[in-house]
Amino acid sequence: MRLPRSLTTAVGLAVVSALALTACAPETTDDAGTAEDTAATESADGATDEFPVTITHALGETVIESAPERVATWGWGSTEAALAVGVEPIGVSEQIFTVGEQALLPWVEEEYDALGAEHPVIFTDAEGGASVPYEEFVEADPDLILAPYSGLTQEQYDVLSDIAPVVAYPESPWVTPWDEIVTITAQALGRSEAGEQVLADIDTYLTDLAAEIPEAEGKTFAAIVDSPSEGLVYVYTPADPRVAVLENLGIASAPSVAELDTSDGGFFYTLSYEELDKLESDFVIAYTYTEEEAATFGESDELQAIPAVAAGDVVKVVGNVAVSSVSPPTALSYDWPDGVPAIADQLAAIYGG
């Protein structure tokens, strides 16, 4: 169902007003304007696929008539994927959990700076995608909005589509595999070959990393977040990209994770402390958000009920940035030192690699 017509109309009028103001504005030749025009031209010129491009996804079918010049992103991963294939988004969603208000993820900021590019507009997202700042999108004036890993609702998608073509997730919100994010983004930008190269490079990196820890091959894991205040742990399923990417290291999600799953296809479920003895695996990956939390993880009697925790076979990902680098992994964060590489190092320590 679309949003009330009054809101849709308001957004449409805002678009018209923005275009009208642009048309009436005096021409400028300042450096900022020149840089923006140059970036847009390079974005279009770098496309190798033929347009129009049509992408079918869970919320509809999107036709991209020509190579986008002003790309906006929403959710996770598509910003990095766009940058990796040579397109600099002019607007990206805020990542409150990781870096706070109006700041860029460190690997994203590094890439913009390395390219000598203007930093993008940062769209307000204080609610993790629960609401969308339509007016900010209107002001940014994108010609494509990428959201292949997001929580867009049909209503949000419909309203954003009045602003620019929108590419949503292929099946369900927040579960698009990390490599498909790259593929979908590259396809939408007309840069499929570049996307394939990005994935080939990541595959080589992960294969080489796996070769350094052969003793870990075939080991099983459960990826969790402890929540003492709730008396439970969050368990991530194989549908979550943070779990899927680790299989490239030769390890696998434990059968018990699937057996205990109550999510009905979701990317996580909760398990009460009373059931933790059922979570059997060779080792546990614990996502912790502070050094103190990491230092004390597993000391409680409740967590000691998990067999791998009792055995001391725990791999820790520590800090908001490190957790975010693998949640999900992206085209720019897969080799972030405190993320996947740190997991590999800890596996080597456990299994003697």
PyMOL commands that set and color helices and strands:
alter all, ss='L'
color gray80, all
select helices_A, chain A and resi 5-24+31-45+78-84+96-99+106-115+134-140+154-161+178-188+192-211+214-216+241-249+255-259+273-278+291-296+303-305+307-310+320-325+340-351
alter helices_A, ss='H'
color red, helices_A
select strands_A, chain A and resi 53-57+60-64+71-73+91-93+121-123+144-146+166-167+220-227+232-236+252-253+268-272+283-288+314-318
alter strands_A, ss='S'
color yellow, strands_A
deselect
rebuild
show_as cartoon
